[in-house]
Amino acid sequence: MSTLDMLSDNGGKPACFLDVGGGATSESVYEALTLISKMNKVKGILVNLYGGIVKTTTVATAFVKAYEKNLIDLPVFARLEGAESEKSKAMLKDTKTKMFDTVEEAINAAVLGIKK
């Protein structure tokens, strides 16, 4: 929830919120991306994940699949830290995902990038 507060404090307007939860799989994240991609109000995707219970590779796998199936046509701004984050960043390297080291950097880029 603090990510939403930070986004709002920086001028962003969240269209929806997704907490993948501890039992998330790459398929459940992919299904969530499918739903999000159909929402007209969504202008971009901000990912703030500290992989502990859910590995960052789980989320990265879902995004790679979504890109391969041309499901995502929105700007994606991501901060991935924790379990397997370096591997996840490598997985997303050749996608349109813009990676950031801190949540603050990701939020600032998302707000500026989506307002353009």
N, C-alpha and C positions, 0 to 999 in steps of 0.2 A: 504494500500500500504506500510505502514511502516513495516508491518510484512514481506513482501517480501524483502525489503531492509535489514532488520535485518537478515533474513535467508541467503541472499546472502553474507552479510558481515561476516557471521560465516562459510562460506564454503559450504552452501547448494545451490542446483540448482533446483529451482522450475520448475516442469514439467507443471503445470497449476495453475490457480488461480480461486477461486470461492468466490464471494461476495454474500452472501445469500440475501441481501437486506431487506428492512423493511417489505415486504409482504410475506416473506418466511413462508411456512407451513412445517410440518414434511414430508408430501408427496413430496413437491418440493425438499427438502433436500435429501430425500431418492432417488429420481430420479437422482439428481446430483451425489450421491454416486454410483448409478448404472452405470452412464457414466464414472465416474472416475475409477471404478473397471475394466473397459475394456481397459483402456489406458496402453499400455505396458511400457511407459516411467515413469509411476508413481511407486515409490518404497516405499512410505509411505504417510501418511496423517497428516498434521499439522493443528490443529484447534485452532484458537485464537478468542474467542468470548467474547465480553462484552455485555451481554444481557440487552437490554433496550427496544427497539422496538420489536425485536425478542427475545422471552424468551429462555433461555438456554435449557429448557425442550423440546422445539420444536426440537432443534438440537439433543438432547440426545435421544428423541423418534425415530428419523430417524436412528441413529446409532444402537440403540437396535434392531430395525426391521432388519437392514442390517446384524447385527451379527446373529440374529435368522434364517435368510434365507441364511446364509453362503456366503453372498455377499462380505464381507470384509476379504481378506486374506493378508492384508498389516499391517505393524505396524502403530498405531494411537497414536499421541502425542497431548494432549489437555490442553488448559488453558481456563476454563470457569469461568466467573465472572459476577455479576449483577443479574438480575431478576431470581429468583429460582435456583441459581447456586448450592446451597447445595443439593437440591432435584435432580438436574441433575447429580451431582457427585455420589449420592447414586444410581441412575438409572444405571450408567455406571460402578459401582464398580465391578460387576462380569463379566465384558467384558475384552477384551484384551487391552482396551484403557488405556494408561499410562497418569495419571493426574498430572498436575503441577500447582503451585501457581502463577507463573509469566510466562510471554511470553518468557523471556530470558531463563528460565529453560527448557521450552518446546522446544524452538529452539535448544538449545545446545544438548538436549537428542535426538532430531530428527536427527540432523546432525551426531552425533556419532552413533546412532542406525542404520541409513540407510547406513552408510559407512561400517559397519561391514560385 
